[in-house]
């Protein structure tokens, strides 16, 4: 099976949802993906974040595929990212 963009977009990614404050103290919601430590999508409501995060996921995966970056699939690899390789 060829692991192309469509393959990766349809995986059951581990979503982490949360809330934080912007620089002005206003709350916003975010979605992160456990397997892609660099991924974070923000919106004013969690409903909007859930509705739209896949657009950013598609762009992120396209860049990862084009650059030959390893894509860790759900259920693979360590639960803790290798921070030294991500932040040299």
Number of C-alpha atoms within 10 A of each C-alpha: 4 6 8 11 14 11 10 18 14 8 10 10 16 15 15 11 16 12 15 12 10 9 7 6 8 9 13 16 19 21 20 20 18 19 21 20 13 10 15 17 18 20 18 13 14 17 10 13 18 17 11 14 19 13 11 13 19 15 12 14 20 15 12 14 16 8 9 9 10 9 13 13 15 15 11 9 10 9 10 9 13 10 9 7 7 9 6 5
